[in-house]
Amino acid sequence: MRSVRTNIVAMIFLLTCATQVMAQGISRPSGFGVRLAFWNITNQKSSFSLSTDVTNVNSSVSMNGFGSYIYYFSRFQSNIFFETHLGAFAAGSWSLTDSEHDNVSMVIPLLFGLRWDLLPGKLPTSFQPYLTIGGGPYWNTEISGSSQNIVQNEVLVETGTRLGWYAGGGMNLMLASWFALNFDLKHHFINYEQNDDFSGLETSLGFVFMWGAKKEMFRIQDVRVVVEDIYPAYYQFYNSYPIALVSIRNTAGYDIEVNVRSVIKGYSLRAKNSGYFKIRKGQTRDIPVHSLFGTNLLQMERRRSAVLDVEVEGKAGHKITKSASAQLTVHSRNAWDGAIDKLGVFLTPEDQEIREFTKSIRVDDTEEMQQLPDNLKFARAIFSELVQHKLRYHPDPNIPFYMDDRVQYAGETLQRGSGDCDDLVVLYATLLESVGIRTAFVEVQDPEKPIAHVYLMFDTGLTPIEGYRISPNDKRYVIRLRDDNRSTVWIPVETTLVDRGFEDAWRTGATAYLEEGKIRNGLADGWVRIIDHE
């Protein structure tokens, strides 16, 4: 016997633990249930009596308030539900003697009310207590009769309808998201007359089936792609800049936290988490989506389609996960969207090939060259080396509007021996940066010309009063304020003249800067811009 009890207790414990994991409150919006109930509608005790003597055998049975309910509920909002109950209760007393009366009472309540679940849905518990209140009509019937003899029988039937109300509470034990056991306790307030008062306490036990979509914790409203085109050269930029925004609406009725995990299969190093953002009930919030790229992206030889997979994890006591995706385009490693601000990402001054190239350059050590600042000596020597390599300017092809511009890395331009203005600017800037000379791009979008142009300038390191050391003509150089609040002398260079030598490239660059930037007010009007890069 003790072993049976132990097994029963263990089964109950395991069932409770399992339901704690499986259930998350009454999350479905509708349900239908059945209850067995007890309600003492006659205010008498249930009993059975039997007495005998020499001549008679007397027996009587009294049963009070047993019945049942069927009920239906539907969610009104959040944790509040509409409820409808239809029940039937009977009570009576019966005697086997001729002198006693038989009485039967019946009550049929049709009740409408509200149920309020006390615990928020975010608590992962299978025990869901609630409070209820409502009212409606109570139909009652009383039947009494007597049998004085075999011939004469009297039956008296009385019926009536009373309005009443009830208040109470109960508990649902969730065994699954669609099924629960139910215990209910309520007090009925029907008639306050001393005689014939059906008011009293009712207890019931039953089960309920539920259906409909579960109440959502959150909804993914939209995935807005901020960066539809992924350019491999910008991979470090993407690691800190959001490539998409996920619009999430909190539909739970309580505050939640969400984390967005994103990955572009085949291109991301690993999934990237946004970290948890708090979203208040009813609020919609945009969560930034990042992707973690690495140098493997620089192996792309041609443009391909890609899919951004987004997984949104919401938590508030328990966790819910939803997924979404968006289409992207990953371009080739040399692709460029034409934004001059990002042209600097193609500079690779730390490449071993570049460093070896600049180390091999011999600087002219003549007396005239010794008078020049080191930065200018190195810049002249590097440009002269490019002339010796017979590099040539090759103009941009006629690229259709739907195709990308293409920028060669410095090593590629050295190998091929030619490039357009973008390629040659990147090459020369990379070589200068590799020996510690600061550079900047000069973008010209002349409104009188159909296409834009770019050349560069570099920092000589001289102060303005030392400008005479490079030229007595102050129109041949530019004085710029550095980040450390020091003004230094910069030299413009037109790199497309790589086949004509440093002096021609310098003279042409300085003339263009003076004419376009100063005389024609290109700097002031914004169609001439200087872009520094680290």
Backbone hydrogen bonds, N-H to C=O, Kabsch-Sander energy under -0.5 kcal/mol:
donor,donor_aa,acceptor,acceptor_aa,energy
5,R,1,M,-2.2
6,T,2,R,-2.3
7,N,3,S,-2.2
8,I,4,V,-2.3
9,V,5,R,-2.6
10,A,6,T,-2.4
11,M,7,N,-2.4
12,I,8,I,-2.3
13,F,9,V,-2.4
14,L,10,A,-2.6
15,L,11,M,-2.5
16,T,12,I,-2.4
17,C,13,F,-2.5
18,A,14,L,-2.5
19,T,15,L,-2.4
20,Q,16,T,-1.8
21,V,17,C,-1.3
22,M,18,A,-2.5
23,A,19,T,-2.5
24,Q,25,G,-0.7
27,S,25,G,-1.6
30,S,211,W,-1.6
31,G,73,F,-1.9
32,F,209,F,-2.7
33,G,71,Y,-2.6
34,V,207,F,-2.2
35,R,69,Y,-2.1
36,L,205,L,-2.9
37,A,67,G,-2.6
38,F,203,T,-3.0
39,W,65,G,-3.4
40,N,201,L,-0.6
41,I,39,W,-1.7
43,N,40,N,-0.7
47,S,62,S,-2.3
49,S,60,S,-2.6
51,S,58,N,-3.5
53,D,56,N,-2.5
58,N,51,S,-3.1
60,S,49,S,-2.0
61,V,94,W,-2.4
62,S,47,S,-3.3
63,M,92,G,-2.8
66,F,90,A,-1.4
67,G,37,A,-2.3
68,S,88,A,-1.7
69,Y,35,R,-2.5
70,I,86,L,-2.3
71,Y,33,G,-2.2
72,Y,84,T,-2.2
73,F,31,G,-2.1
74,S,82,F,-2.0
75,R,29,P,-2.5
76,F,80,I,-3.0
77,Q,80,I,-1.6
80,I,77,Q,-3.2
81,F,115,R,-2.5
82,F,74,S,-3.1
83,E,113,G,-2.5
84,T,72,Y,-2.4
85,H,111,L,-2.6
86,L,70,I,-2.5
87,G,109,P,-2.2
88,A,68,S,-1.8
89,F,107,V,-2.5
90,A,66,F,-2.0
91,A,105,S,-2.6
92,G,63,M,-3.3
93,S,103,N,-2.5
94,W,61,V,-2.5
96,L,59,S,-2.0
100,E,97,T,-0.6
102,D,145,G,-2.2
103,N,93,S,-2.2
104,V,143,I,-3.0
105,S,91,A,-3.9
106,M,141,T,-2.8
107,V,89,F,-2.3
108,I,139,W,-3.4
110,L,137,P,-2.3
111,L,85,H,-2.2
111,L,109,P,-0.5
112,F,135,G,-2.8
113,G,83,E,-2.3
114,L,133,I,-2.8
115,R,81,F,-2.5
116,W,131,L,-2.8
117,D,79,N,-2.6
117,D,115,R,-0.6
118,L,129,P,-2.2
119,L,129,P,-0.6
123,L,120,P,-1.8
125,T,123,L,-2.1
128,Q,126,S,-0.7
128,Q,172,N,-2.7
130,Y,170,G,-1.9
131,L,116,W,-1.9
132,T,168,G,-2.4
133,I,114,L,-1.8
134,G,166,Y,-1.9
135,G,112,F,-2.4
136,G,164,G,-2.0
138,Y,162,R,-3.1
139,W,108,I,-2.4
139,W,137,P,-0.5
140,N,160,G,-2.8
141,T,106,M,-2.4
142,E,158,E,-3.2
143,I,104,V,-3.4
144,S,156,L,-2.9
145,G,102,D,-2.3
146,S,154,E,-2.0
147,S,98,D,-0.6
148,Q,152,Q,-0.8
149,N,152,Q,-1.2
153,N,151,V,-0.5
154,E,146,S,-2.1
156,L,144,S,-4.2
158,E,142,E,-2.8
160,G,140,N,-1.9
162,R,138,Y,-2.2
164,G,136,G,-2.1
165,W,189,F,-2.2
166,Y,134,G,-2.7
167,A,187,H,-1.5
168,G,132,T,-2.4
169,G,185,L,-3.2
170,G,130,Y,-1.9
171,M,183,F,-2.8
172,N,128,Q,-1.8
173,L,181,L,-3.0
174,M,126,S,-2.7
174,M,172,N,-0.7
175,L,173,L,-0.5
175,L,179,F,-1.8
176,A,179,F,-1.9
179,F,176,A,-0.8
180,A,208,V,-1.9
181,L,173,L,-2.3
182,N,206,G,-2.8
183,F,171,M,-2.7
184,D,204,S,-2.3
185,L,169,G,-3.1
186,K,202,E,-2.3
187,H,167,A,-2.8
188,H,200,G,-3.0
189,F,165,W,-3.2
190,I,188,H,-0.5
198,F,196,D,-0.6
200,G,188,H,-1.4
202,E,186,K,-3.2
203,T,38,F,-2.2
204,S,184,D,-2.3
205,L,36,L,-2.6
206,G,182,N,-2.7
207,F,34,V,-2.1
208,V,180,A,-2.4
209,F,32,F,-3.1
210,M,178,W,-2.5
211,W,30,S,-2.1
215,K,27,S,-1.9
219,R,249,R,-2.4
221,Q,219,R,-1.0
221,Q,247,S,-2.5
222,D,247,S,-1.2
224,R,222,D,-0.5
224,R,245,L,-2.9
225,V,223,V,-0.7
226,V,224,R,-0.5
226,V,243,I,-1.7
227,V,243,I,-2.2
228,E,226,V,-0.6
230,I,228,E,-0.6
230,I,329,T,-3.6
231,Y,229,D,-0.6
234,Y,231,Y,-2.3
235,Y,232,P,-1.8
237,F,234,Y,-1.0
238,Y,234,Y,-1.9
239,N,235,Y,-1.2
240,S,237,F,-1.2
241,Y,237,F,-1.3
243,I,289,V,-2.4
244,A,289,V,-1.2
245,L,224,R,-2.6
246,V,287,I,-2.6
247,S,222,D,-3.0
247,S,245,L,-0.6
248,I,246,V,-0.7
248,I,285,R,-2.7
249,R,219,R,-2.8
250,N,283,Q,-2.7
251,T,217,M,-1.3
251,T,249,R,-0.7
252,A,217,M,-1.1
256,I,279,I,-2.4
257,E,315,K,-2.0
258,V,277,F,-2.6
259,N,313,E,-2.4
261,R,259,N,-0.6
261,R,311,E,-3.0
262,S,272,K,-2.3
263,V,309,D,-1.8
265,K,263,V,-0.7
265,K,307,V,-0.7
267,Y,264,I,-2.4
268,S,264,I,-2.7
269,L,292,L,-3.1
270,R,292,L,-0.6
272,K,262,S,-2.7
274,S,260,V,-2.0
277,F,258,V,-2.7
279,I,256,I,-2.9
282,G,250,N,-1.1
283,Q,280,R,-2.3
285,R,248,I,-2.7
287,I,246,V,-2.8
287,I,285,R,-0.6
289,V,244,A,-2.8
291,S,238,Y,-0.6
292,L,270,R,-0.6
293,F,291,S,-0.9
294,G,267,Y,-0.5
297,L,294,G,-1.8
298,L,295,T,-1.8
299,Q,296,N,-1.5
300,M,297,L,-1.5
304,R,330,V,-3.0
306,A,328,L,-2.4
308,L,326,A,-3.1
309,D,263,V,-2.6
309,D,307,V,-0.7
310,V,308,L,-0.5
310,V,324,A,-3.2
311,E,261,R,-3.0
312,V,322,K,-3.2
313,E,259,N,-3.0
313,E,311,E,-0.6
314,G,312,V,-0.6
314,G,320,I,-3.2
315,K,257,E,-2.8
316,A,318,H,-2.2
320,I,314,G,-2.7
322,K,312,V,-2.5
324,A,310,V,-2.5
326,A,308,L,-1.6
328,L,306,A,-2.9
329,T,228,E,-2.3
330,V,304,R,-3.0
331,H,230,I,-3.1
331,H,329,T,-0.6
333,R,300,M,-2.7
335,A,332,S,-1.6
336,W,405,D,-2.2
340,I,338,G,-0.8
342,K,339,A,-1.8
343,L,340,I,-1.0
345,V,342,K,-1.7
346,F,343,L,-1.8
347,L,344,G,-1.7
351,D,348,T,-1.6
355,R,351,D,-2.3
356,E,352,Q,-2.2
357,F,353,E,-1.6
358,T,354,I,-2.3
359,K,355,R,-2.0
360,S,356,E,-1.2
361,I,358,T,-1.0
363,V,361,I,-0.5
370,Q,366,T,-1.9
371,Q,367,E,-0.7
371,Q,368,E,-0.8
372,L,369,M,-1.4
375,N,460,T,-0.5
377,K,373,P,-2.1
378,F,374,D,-2.7
379,A,375,N,-2.2
380,R,376,L,-2.5
381,A,377,K,-2.3
382,I,378,F,-2.7
383,F,379,A,-2.2
384,S,380,R,-2.6
385,E,381,A,-1.9
386,L,382,I,-1.7
387,V,383,F,-1.8
388,Q,384,S,-2.2
389,H,385,E,-1.7
390,K,387,V,-1.8
391,L,386,L,-1.9
392,R,417,G,-1.8
394,H,419,G,-3.0
399,I,397,P,-1.4
403,M,400,P,-1.8
405,D,336,W,-1.6
407,V,334,N,-3.0
410,A,346,F,-0.5
413,T,409,Y,-2.1
414,L,410,A,-2.2
415,Q,411,G,-1.8
416,R,412,E,-2.4
417,G,413,T,-2.5
419,G,392,R,-1.5
424,L,420,D,-2.5
425,V,421,C,-2.1
426,V,422,D,-2.3
427,L,423,D,-2.4
428,Y,424,L,-2.6
429,A,425,V,-2.6
430,T,426,V,-2.3
431,L,427,L,-2.2
432,L,428,Y,-2.4
433,E,429,A,-2.7
434,S,430,T,-1.7
435,V,431,L,-0.6
435,V,432,L,-1.2
436,G,433,E,-1.5
437,I,432,L,-2.4
438,R,436,G,-0.6
440,A,457,M,-2.0
441,F,531,I,-2.5
442,V,455,Y,-3.3
443,E,441,F,-0.6
443,E,529,R,-2.8
444,V,453,H,-3.0
445,Q,443,E,-0.5
445,Q,527,W,-3.1
449,K,446,D,-2.0
453,H,444,V,-2.3
455,Y,442,V,-1.8
456,L,493,V,-1.8
457,M,440,A,-2.2
458,F,491,I,-1.8
459,D,438,R,-2.3
460,T,458,F,-0.5
460,T,489,V,-2.8
461,G,489,V,-0.6
466,E,463,T,-1.9
467,G,464,P,-1.5
469,R,466,E,-2.0
470,I,467,G,-1.7
471,S,467,G,-1.6
474,D,472,P,-0.8
476,R,473,N,-1.7
477,Y,474,D,-0.7
478,V,490,W,-2.9
480,R,478,V,-0.6
480,R,488,T,-2.5
482,R,480,R,-0.5
482,R,486,R,-3.2
485,N,482,R,-1.6
488,T,480,R,-2.6
489,V,462,L,-2.0
490,W,478,V,-3.6
491,I,458,F,-2.4
493,V,456,L,-3.3
494,E,505,A,-2.2
495,T,493,V,-1.0
497,L,494,E,-1.6
498,V,495,T,-1.0
500,R,497,L,-2.1
501,G,497,L,-0.5
505,A,501,G,-1.8
506,W,502,F,-2.8
507,R,503,E,-2.9
508,T,504,D,-2.6
509,G,505,A,-2.0
510,A,506,W,-2.8
511,T,507,R,-2.3
512,A,508,T,-2.5
513,Y,509,G,-2.3
514,L,510,A,-2.2
515,E,511,T,-2.8
516,E,512,A,-2.8
517,G,512,A,-0.7
517,G,513,Y,-1.5
518,K,513,Y,-0.9
518,K,514,L,-0.9
519,I,514,L,-2.8
520,R,515,E,-2.3
521,N,518,K,-0.8
522,G,516,E,-2.0
523,L,517,G,-1.6
524,A,517,G,-0.5
525,D,521,N,-2.6
526,G,522,G,-1.1
527,W,522,G,-0.9
528,V,522,G,-1.8
529,R,443,E,-2.3
531,I,441,F,-2.8
531,I,529,R,-0.5
532,D,530,I,-0.6
533,H,439,T,-0.9
